[in-house]
Amino acid sequence: MMEKVKTLTELKKIVADIRSAGKRVVFVNGCFDMLHGGHISYLQSAKAQGDMLVVGVNSDVSMKKIKGDKRPIYPEQERLELLAAIQYVDYMMLFDEESCDHLLRELHPDVHAKGTDYTRETVPERATSQELGIEVFIAGAPKENATKDIIQLILQRYGSRDRL
C-alpha cells in the first residue's frame, strides 16, 4: 500500500498525465492525526468529485507548528500507513509547510477539497485556488468530531491511569 506515497516530482508527472487524459484530479490536505469517521467522510466525498484523489499530509514538523508541541499523536509514517489503507486515496505525499499553497501551484489539481470546518470563503488557500482556476469544494459530513475533541474526551473519561 505504501506505493501510494510519492514525491512531489512523481506526483507532478502523474497529475499531468491524468489531466491530459481528460480526467479530474482532486487534492485534499490535512494532518490526519487519529483517523476517525469525519476523515473517512471527507476523503470519500472529495474522491467523488473527480477521478483521482491526491492527499497532502502535514509532516510531523508542520503539525507541531500548527497544533503545538504535543502533536502529532501518531508519527507521520503511521499516518501515511493508515491513509494508504483507505480505498479513496490514490496517492499522497508529506509536506512541511503550514499551508498547501505551494502544492496547489505545483500540482494544479482541478479541485481543492477542504472539510466542513471551512466554507468556500474561509479556505486558507482560497486566493491561490482562485488565481489558478482551481475549484474549491467543501467535502464531507458536517463536522461533529475533531481529533482535539476526541483527545479531550479520552482525557475526561480516562484521565486517571488506574481506570485504563
N, CA and C atoms as a LAMMPS dump frame, in Angstrom:
ITEM: TIMESTEP
0
ITEM: NUMBER OF ATOMS
492
ITEM: BOX BOUNDS ff ff ff
-5.0000000000000000e+02 5.0000000000000000e+02
-5.0000000000000000e+02 5.0000000000000000e+02
-5.0000000000000000e+02 5.0000000000000000e+02
ITEM: ATOMS id mol type element x y z
1 1 1 N 0.81 -1.218 0
2 1 2 C 0 0 0
3 1 3 C 0.847 1.273 0
4 2 1 N 2.074 1.177 0.511
5 2 2 C 2.885 2.382 0.605
6 2 3 C 3.358 2.878 -0.767
7 3 1 N 3.047 2.135 -1.824
8 3 2 C 3.35 2.647 -3.161
9 3 3 C 2.484 3.861 -3.484
10 4 1 N 1.506 4.158 -2.66
11 4 2 C 0.691 5.357 -2.83
12 4 3 C 1.454 6.621 -2.445
13 5 1 N 2.524 6.487 -1.667
14 5 2 C 3.314 7.636 -1.234
15 5 3 C 4.292 8.014 -2.342
16 6 1 N 4.224 9.255 -2.764
17 6 2 C 5.053 9.739 -3.871
18 6 3 C 5.772 11.023 -3.47
19 7 1 N 6.792 11.344 -4.235
20 7 2 C 7.452 12.638 -4.092
21 7 3 C 6.66 13.668 -4.897
22 8 1 N 6.962 14.929 -4.673
23 8 2 C 6.303 15.975 -5.44
24 8 3 C 6.612 15.829 -6.93
25 9 1 N 7.843 15.506 -7.261
26 9 2 C 8.227 15.318 -8.665
27 9 3 C 7.415 14.195 -9.309
28 10 1 N 7.283 13.078 -8.609
29 10 2 C 6.495 11.959 -9.138
30 10 3 C 5.033 12.357 -9.306
31 11 1 N 4.491 13.047 -8.311
32 11 2 C 3.074 13.445 -8.381
33 11 3 C 2.812 14.443 -9.495
34 12 1 N 3.73 15.351 -9.734
35 12 2 C 3.541 16.313 -10.827
36 12 3 C 3.35 15.582 -12.151
37 13 1 N 4.138 14.56 -12.4
38 13 2 C 4.018 13.794 -13.644
39 13 3 C 2.709 13.012 -13.686
40 14 1 N 2.372 12.347 -12.584
41 14 2 C 1.132 11.559 -12.515
42 14 3 C -0.077 12.455 -12.751
43 15 1 N -0.115 13.595 -12.059
44 15 2 C -1.247 14.525 -12.195
45 15 3 C -1.331 15.06 -13.627
46 16 1 N -0.198 15.44 -14.204
47 16 2 C -0.201 15.95 -15.582
48 16 3 C -0.716 14.892 -16.559
49 17 1 N -0.303 13.647 -16.366
50 17 2 C -0.765 12.566 -17.249
51 17 3 C -2.27 12.34 -17.122
52 18 1 N -2.771 12.334 -15.897
53 18 2 C -4.211 12.126 -15.667
54 18 3 C -5.015 13.278 -16.264
55 19 1 N -4.56 14.496 -16.03
56 19 2 C -5.284 15.663 -16.565
57 19 3 C -5.233 15.691 -18.089
58 20 1 N -4.109 15.286 -18.684
59 20 2 C -4.02 15.292 -20.153
60 20 3 C -4.924 14.221 -20.764
61 21 1 N -5.298 13.228 -19.969
62 21 2 C -6.241 12.198 -20.419
63 21 3 C -7.69 12.652 -20.227
64 22 1 N -7.882 13.906 -19.796
65 22 2 C -9.225 14.45 -19.636
66 22 3 C -9.901 14.063 -18.331
67 23 1 N -9.131 13.59 -17.381
68 23 2 C -9.7 13.19 -16.091
69 23 3 C -9.451 14.267 -15.057
70 24 1 N -10.326 14.262 -14.026
71 24 2 C -10.257 15.28 -12.967
72 24 3 C -9.428 14.792 -11.782
73 25 1 N -8.569 15.693 -11.306
74 25 2 C -7.731 15.424 -10.141
75 25 3 C -8.243 16.259 -8.978
76 26 1 N -8.448 15.59 -7.854
77 26 2 C -8.893 16.253 -6.627
78 26 3 C -7.741 16.195 -5.633
79 27 1 N -7.509 17.313 -4.962
80 27 2 C -6.459 17.402 -3.95
81 27 3 C -7.086 17.759 -2.608
82 28 1 N -6.687 17.055 -1.57
83 28 2 C -7.059 17.395 -0.195
84 28 3 C -5.784 17.456 0.625
85 29 1 N -5.867 18.116 1.762
86 29 2 C -4.711 18.15 2.643
87 29 3 C -5.179 18.17 4.091
88 30 1 N -4.288 17.735 4.967
89 30 2 C -4.605 17.759 6.383
90 30 3 C -3.578 17.006 7.191
91 31 1 N -3.81 17.004 8.493
92 31 2 C -2.904 16.334 9.428
93 31 3 C -3.229 14.851 9.553
94 32 1 N -4.499 14.516 9.586
95 32 2 C -4.971 13.13 9.675
96 32 3 C -4.377 12.402 10.884
97 33 1 N -4.351 13.086 12.002
98 33 2 C -3.875 12.504 13.251
99 33 3 C -5.071 11.825 13.906
100 34 1 N -4.935 10.588 14.326
101 34 2 C -6.029 9.815 14.916
102 34 3 C -7.227 9.769 13.97
103 35 1 N -7.132 8.984 12.936
104 35 2 C -8.209 8.883 11.943
105 35 3 C -9.547 8.555 12.595
106 36 1 N -10.599 9.196 12.098
107 36 2 C -11.955 8.962 12.597
108 36 3 C -12.944 9.082 11.442
109 37 1 N -14.198 8.871 11.739
110 37 2 C -15.238 8.866 10.711
111 37 3 C -15.316 10.145 9.907
112 38 1 N -15.02 11.274 10.518
113 38 2 C -15.028 12.534 9.79
114 38 3 C -13.994 12.556 8.677
115 39 1 N -12.834 11.962 8.937
116 39 2 C -11.809 11.879 7.894
117 39 3 C -12.283 11.008 6.733
118 40 1 N -12.914 9.901 7.053
119 40 2 C -13.387 8.987 6.001
120 40 3 C -14.445 9.682 5.143
121 41 1 N -15.381 10.364 5.781
122 41 2 C -16.417 11.095 5.048
123 41 3 C -15.789 12.161 4.146
124 42 1 N -14.82 12.866 4.663
125 42 2 C -14.1 13.909 3.917
126 42 3 C -13.427 13.321 2.68
127 43 1 N -12.703 12.228 2.861
128 43 2 C -11.982 11.613 1.742
129 43 3 C -12.94 11.017 0.71
130 44 1 N -13.993 10.382 1.171
131 44 2 C -14.976 9.781 0.265
132 44 3 C -15.671 10.859 -0.57
133 45 1 N -16.103 11.911 0.087
134 45 2 C -16.794 12.997 -0.598
135 45 3 C -15.866 13.7 -1.593
136 46 1 N -14.627 13.899 -1.196
137 46 2 C -13.66 14.538 -2.091
138 46 3 C -13.397 13.672 -3.324
139 47 1 N -13.18 12.392 -3.113
140 47 2 C -12.894 11.471 -4.225
141 47 3 C -14.037 11.469 -5.239
142 48 1 N -15.273 11.629 -4.772
143 48 2 C -16.434 11.62 -5.663
144 48 3 C -16.442 12.811 -6.623
145 49 1 N -15.578 13.793 -6.384
146 49 2 C -15.538 14.979 -7.24
147 49 3 C -14.617 14.815 -8.455
148 50 1 N -13.946 13.678 -8.543
149 50 2 C -13.027 13.501 -9.655
150 50 3 C -12.642 12.05 -9.852
151 51 1 N -11.592 11.86 -10.616
152 51 2 C -11.124 10.52 -10.964
153 51 3 C -9.953 10.054 -10.107
154 52 1 N -9.202 10.997 -9.572
155 52 2 C -8.035 10.649 -8.769
156 52 3 C -7.965 11.58 -7.568
157 53 1 N -7.683 10.997 -6.386
158 53 2 C -7.559 11.784 -5.158
159 53 3 C -6.11 11.764 -4.688
160 54 1 N -5.55 12.956 -4.574
161 54 2 C -4.201 13.144 -4.059
162 54 3 C -4.325 13.804 -2.687
163 55 1 N -3.626 13.239 -1.7
164 55 2 C -3.707 13.738 -0.33
165 55 3 C -2.357 14.309 0.085
166 56 1 N -2.341 15.571 0.471
167 56 2 C -1.167 16.192 1.071
168 56 3 C -1.267 16.005 2.574
169 57 1 N -0.268 15.378 3.167
170 57 2 C -0.285 15.066 4.594
171 57 3 C 0.758 15.931 5.3
172 58 1 N 0.306 16.686 6.28
173 58 2 C 1.238 17.502 7.05
174 58 3 C 2.255 16.612 7.752
175 59 1 N 3.53 16.939 7.592
176 59 2 C 4.6 16.205 8.268
177 59 3 C 4.537 16.475 9.774
178 60 1 N 5.297 15.727 10.532
179 60 2 C 5.384 15.964 11.971
180 60 3 C 5.855 17.391 12.251
181 61 1 N 6.81 17.872 11.463
182 61 2 C 7.342 19.225 11.632
183 61 3 C 6.234 20.267 11.462
184 62 1 N 5.453 20.155 10.395
185 62 2 C 4.399 21.152 10.16
186 62 3 C 3.256 21.003 11.154
187 63 1 N 2.984 19.771 11.584
188 63 2 C 1.926 19.586 12.584
189 63 3 C 2.264 20.291 13.892
190 64 1 N 3.514 20.2 14.306
191 64 2 C 3.924 20.876 15.539
192 64 3 C 3.742 22.388 15.414
193 65 1 N 4.03 22.931 14.236
194 65 2 C 3.833 24.362 14.004
195 65 3 C 2.358 24.732 14.099
196 66 1 N 1.491 23.869 13.579
197 66 2 C 0.057 24.155 13.508
198 66 3 C -0.656 23.826 14.819
199 67 1 N -0.364 22.662 15.387
200 67 2 C -1.131 22.134 16.517
201 67 3 C -0.422 22.249 17.862
202 68 1 N 0.883 22.521 17.874
203 68 2 C 1.625 22.633 19.124
204 68 3 C 2.508 21.426 19.386
205 69 1 N 3.326 21.543 20.425
206 69 2 C 4.358 20.535 20.716
207 69 3 C 3.838 19.169 21.129
208 70 1 N 2.59 19.064 21.54
209 70 2 C 2.06 17.768 21.981
210 70 3 C 1.506 16.933 20.833
211 71 1 N 1.556 17.445 19.633
212 71 2 C 1.068 16.73 18.469
213 71 3 C 2.199 16.517 17.5
214 72 1 N 2.16 15.527 16.68
215 72 2 C 1.057 14.601 16.462
216 72 3 C 1.007 13.494 17.519
217 73 1 N -0.13 12.842 17.568
218 73 2 C -0.28 11.638 18.381
219 73 3 C 0.423 10.491 17.652
220 74 1 N 0.119 10.353 16.378
221 74 2 C 0.741 9.325 15.539
222 74 3 C 1.797 9.983 14.665
223 75 1 N 2.994 9.413 14.599
224 75 2 C 4.028 9.982 13.729
225 75 3 C 3.647 9.841 12.254
226 76 1 N 4.283 10.637 11.434
227 76 2 C 3.917 10.724 10.017
228 76 3 C 3.923 9.376 9.304
229 77 1 N 4.863 8.519 9.596
230 77 2 C 4.923 7.223 8.908
231 77 3 C 3.673 6.391 9.206
232 78 1 N 3.217 6.4 10.45
233 78 2 C 1.998 5.656 10.811
234 78 3 C 0.769 6.29 10.18
235 79 1 N 0.725 7.615 10.125
236 79 2 C -0.417 8.283 9.489
237 79 3 C -0.471 7.941 8.006
238 80 1 N 0.682 7.893 7.353
239 80 2 C 0.724 7.507 5.939
240 80 3 C 0.242 6.073 5.745
241 81 1 N 0.666 5.166 6.618
242 81 2 C 0.251 3.764 6.506
243 81 3 C -1.261 3.626 6.667
244 82 1 N -1.838 4.353 7.601
245 82 2 C -3.295 4.298 7.8
246 82 3 C -4.024 4.859 6.585
247 83 1 N -3.575 5.993 6.079
248 83 2 C -4.213 6.592 4.903
249 83 3 C -4.07 5.705 3.67
250 84 1 N -2.941 5.024 3.548
251 84 2 C -2.717 4.15 2.392
252 84 3 C -3.745 3.026 2.332
253 85 1 N -4.29 2.65 3.467
254 85 2 C -5.265 1.559 3.51
255 85 3 C -6.672 2.006 3.111
256 86 1 N -6.886 3.287 2.949
257 86 2 C -8.215 3.812 2.62
258 86 3 C -8.4 3.792 1.102
259 87 1 N -9.468 3.161 0.669
260 87 2 C -9.689 2.94 -0.769
261 87 3 C -9.836 4.226 -1.577
262 88 1 N -10.266 5.304 -0.974
263 88 2 C -10.49 6.546 -1.718
264 88 3 C -9.192 7.26 -2.059
265 89 1 N -8.12 6.947 -1.342
266 89 2 C -6.833 7.624 -1.527
267 89 3 C -6.059 6.948 -2.654
268 90 1 N -5.754 7.724 -3.695
269 90 2 C -4.96 7.19 -4.797
270 90 3 C -3.474 7.426 -4.566
271 91 1 N -3.12 8.637 -4.191
272 91 2 C -1.727 8.996 -3.947
273 91 3 C -1.673 9.986 -2.796
274 92 1 N -0.478 10.06 -2.182
275 92 2 C -0.286 11.039 -1.112
276 92 3 C 1.182 11.405 -1.01
277 93 1 N 1.403 12.51 -0.337
278 93 2 C 2.762 12.965 -0.084
279 93 3 C 2.798 13.762 1.208
280 94 1 N 3.949 13.755 1.859
281 94 2 C 4.167 14.585 3.036
282 94 3 C 4.586 15.979 2.605
283 95 1 N 4.226 16.975 3.405
284 95 2 C 4.739 18.316 3.157
285 95 3 C 4.99 19.008 4.485
286 96 1 N 6.001 19.889 4.499
287 96 2 C 6.457 20.53 5.73
288 96 3 C 5.865 21.907 5.978
289 97 1 N 5.239 22.497 4.981
290 97 2 C 4.696 23.843 5.134
291 97 3 C 3.411 23.818 5.957
292 98 1 N 3.038 24.973 6.48
293 98 2 C 1.796 25.066 7.244
294 98 3 C 0.573 25.129 6.344
295 99 1 N 0.729 25.613 5.12
296 99 2 C -0.381 25.626 4.169
297 99 3 C 0.037 24.844 2.929
298 100 1 N -0.929 24.541 2.1
299 100 2 C -0.633 23.743 0.894
300 100 3 C -0.623 24.605 -0.368
301 101 1 N -0.479 25.918 -0.218
302 101 2 C -0.441 26.802 -1.389
303 101 3 C 0.604 26.344 -2.409
304 102 1 N 1.783 26.016 -1.934
305 102 2 C 2.872 25.58 -2.818
306 102 3 C 2.467 24.325 -3.601
307 103 1 N 1.821 23.38 -2.933
308 103 2 C 1.41 22.141 -3.61
309 103 3 C 0.339 22.418 -4.658
310 104 1 N -0.567 23.322 -4.36
311 104 2 C -1.587 23.686 -5.356
312 104 3 C -0.923 24.27 -6.597
313 105 1 N 0.068 25.115 -6.387
314 105 2 C 0.782 25.715 -7.523
315 105 3 C 1.543 24.663 -8.33
316 106 1 N 2.155 23.721 -7.645
317 106 2 C 2.965 22.704 -8.317
318 106 3 C 2.117 21.636 -9.011
319 107 1 N 1.059 21.196 -8.358
320 107 2 C 0.243 20.095 -8.887
321 107 3 C -0.889 20.569 -9.789
322 108 1 N -1.4 21.747 -9.508
323 108 2 C -2.52 22.332 -10.253
324 108 3 C -3.652 21.321 -10.464
325 109 1 N -4.262 20.85 -9.365
326 109 2 C -5.401 19.929 -9.495
327 109 3 C -6.621 20.665 -10.044
328 110 1 N -7.625 19.918 -10.404
329 110 2 C -8.882 20.529 -10.854
330 110 3 C -9.705 21.026 -9.678
331 111 1 N -9.619 20.275 -8.567
332 111 2 C -10.431 20.565 -7.38
333 111 3 C -9.539 20.549 -6.145
334 112 1 N -9.745 21.525 -5.262
335 112 2 C -9.123 21.515 -3.935
336 112 3 C -10.267 21.37 -2.933
337 113 1 N -10.313 20.234 -2.265
338 113 2 C -11.392 19.962 -1.317
339 113 3 C -10.906 20.195 0.107
340 114 1 N -11.757 20.81 0.908
341 114 2 C -11.494 21.037 2.326
342 114 3 C -12.688 20.516 3.1
343 115 1 N -12.471 20.246 4.38
344 115 2 C -13.523 19.707 5.228
345 115 3 C -14.555 20.739 5.627
346 116 1 N -15.606 20.264 6.258
347 116 2 C -16.752 21.114 6.593
348 116 3 C -16.497 22.046 7.768
349 117 1 N -15.281 22.049 8.307
350 117 2 C -14.957 23.083 9.289
351 117 3 C -14.614 24.393 8.578
352 118 1 N -14.647 24.374 7.245
353 118 2 C -14.432 25.557 6.42
354 118 3 C -15.674 25.847 5.591
355 119 1 N -15.722 27.055 5.06
356 119 2 C -16.654 27.406 3.994
357 119 3 C -15.786 27.787 2.801
358 120 1 N -16.384 27.943 1.645
359 120 2 C -15.596 28.345 0.471
360 120 3 C -14.863 29.661 0.708
361 121 1 N -15.465 30.52 1.539
362 121 2 C -14.868 31.823 1.805
363 121 3 C -13.74 31.764 2.83
364 122 1 N -13.704 30.723 3.665
365 122 2 C -12.698 30.667 4.735
366 122 3 C -11.564 29.675 4.47
367 123 1 N -11.577 29.013 3.332
368 123 2 C -10.486 28.09 2.99
369 123 3 C -9.186 28.893 2.955
370 124 1 N -8.171 28.489 3.733
371 124 2 C -6.934 29.279 3.802
372 124 3 C -6.25 29.488 2.453
373 125 1 N -6.361 28.543 1.555
374 125 2 C -5.709 28.635 0.249
375 125 3 C -6.655 29.156 -0.842
376 126 1 N -7.725 29.789 -0.439
377 126 2 C -8.741 30.255 -1.38
378 126 3 C -8.161 31.161 -2.471
379 127 1 N -7.326 32.116 -2.081
380 127 2 C -6.766 33.059 -3.063
381 127 3 C -5.928 32.327 -4.103
382 128 1 N -5.136 31.366 -3.672
383 128 2 C -4.314 30.593 -4.606
384 128 3 C -5.202 29.787 -5.54
385 129 1 N -6.22 29.149 -4.999
386 129 2 C -7.14 28.368 -5.834
387 129 3 C -7.817 29.262 -6.866
388 130 1 N -8.277 30.432 -6.437
389 130 2 C -8.929 31.352 -7.373
390 130 3 C -7.957 31.804 -8.465
391 131 1 N -6.764 32.143 -8.07
392 131 2 C -5.748 32.604 -9.026
393 131 3 C -5.457 31.559 -10.096
394 132 1 N -5.436 30.295 -9.675
395 132 2 C -5.089 29.205 -10.596
396 132 3 C -6.3 28.572 -11.284
397 133 1 N -7.511 29.031 -10.94
398 133 2 C -8.718 28.469 -11.544
399 133 3 C -9.06 27.085 -11.013
400 134 1 N -8.659 26.813 -9.79
401 134 2 C -8.949 25.529 -9.153
402 134 3 C -10.278 25.642 -8.405
403 135 1 N -11.174 24.716 -8.665
404 135 2 C -12.464 24.691 -7.976
405 135 3 C -12.245 24.354 -6.494
406 136 1 N -12.916 25.096 -5.61
407 136 2 C -12.887 24.788 -4.176
408 136 3 C -14.174 24.055 -3.837
409 137 1 N -14.034 22.922 -3.18
410 137 2 C -15.189 22.1 -2.815
411 137 3 C -15.123 21.789 -1.325
412 138 1 N -16.242 21.961 -0.641
413 138 2 C -16.322 21.611 0.779
414 138 3 C -16.845 20.182 0.86
415 139 1 N -16.013 19.303 1.405
416 139 2 C -16.264 17.857 1.353
417 139 3 C -16.578 17.281 2.727
418 140 1 N -17.444 16.284 2.729
419 140 2 C -17.696 15.502 3.934
420 140 3 C -18.965 15.883 4.663
421 141 1 N -19.233 15.09 5.671
422 141 2 C -20.391 15.327 6.532
423 141 3 C -20.108 16.526 7.43
424 142 1 N -21.154 17.152 7.964
425 142 2 C -20.928 18.264 8.892
426 142 3 C -19.978 17.846 10.013
427 143 1 N -19.1 18.764 10.374
428 143 2 C -18.066 18.468 11.37
429 143 3 C -18.715 18.252 12.731
430 144 1 N -18.666 17.011 13.189
431 144 2 C -19.21 16.672 14.508
432 144 3 C -18.132 16.111 15.418
433 145 1 N -16.968 15.883 14.847
434 145 2 C -15.86 15.407 15.664
435 145 3 C -14.564 15.959 15.107
436 146 1 N -13.614 16.083 15.972
437 146 2 C -12.287 16.537 15.6
438 146 3 C -11.314 15.797 16.501
439 147 1 N -10.102 15.619 16.036
440 147 2 C -9.118 14.899 16.833
441 147 3 C -8.96 15.545 18.196
442 148 1 N -8.924 16.885 18.253
443 148 2 C -8.759 17.553 19.555
444 148 3 C -9.93 17.24 20.484
445 149 1 N -11.137 17.089 19.936
446 149 2 C -12.295 16.738 20.76
447 149 3 C -12.198 15.299 21.26
448 150 1 N -11.691 14.413 20.417
449 150 2 C -11.519 13.012 20.81
450 150 3 C -10.476 12.912 21.919
451 151 1 N -9.38 13.644 21.776
452 151 2 C -8.344 13.655 22.817
453 151 3 C -8.926 14.171 24.127
454 152 1 N -9.707 15.238 24.057
455 152 2 C -10.319 15.81 25.262
456 152 3 C -11.268 14.812 25.92
457 153 1 N -12.055 14.105 25.136
458 153 2 C -12.976 13.105 25.665
459 153 3 C -12.212 11.981 26.366
460 154 1 N -11.136 11.526 25.751
461 154 2 C -10.323 10.47 26.367
462 154 3 C -9.756 10.957 27.702
463 155 1 N -9.253 12.18 27.724
464 155 2 C -8.703 12.714 28.972
465 155 3 C -9.776 12.83 30.057
466 156 1 N -10.977 13.246 29.661
467 156 2 C -12.075 13.351 30.632
468 156 3 C -12.46 11.99 31.182
469 157 1 N -12.569 11.013 30.308
470 157 2 C -13.008 9.68 30.736
471 157 3 C -11.917 8.863 31.419
472 158 1 N -10.689 9.033 30.941
473 158 2 C -9.613 8.15 31.389
474 158 3 C -8.402 8.924 31.878
475 159 1 N -8.628 10.091 32.417
476 159 2 C -7.52 10.918 32.877
477 159 3 C -6.672 10.256 33.941
478 160 1 N -7.273 9.401 34.719
479 160 2 C -6.545 8.673 35.752
480 160 3 C -6.091 7.332 35.191
481 161 1 N -4.797 7.075 35.26
482 161 2 C -4.234 5.837 34.697
483 161 3 C -4.834 4.58 35.319
484 162 1 N -5.321 4.666 36.55
485 162 2 C -5.844 3.466 37.186
486 162 3 C -7.17 3.001 36.573
487 163 1 N -7.767 3.791 35.703
488 163 2 C -9.028 3.428 35.063
489 163 3 C -8.808 2.754 33.728
490 164 1 N -7.587 2.676 33.256
491 164 2 C -7.331 2.105 31.927
492 164 3 C -7.456 0.636 31.92
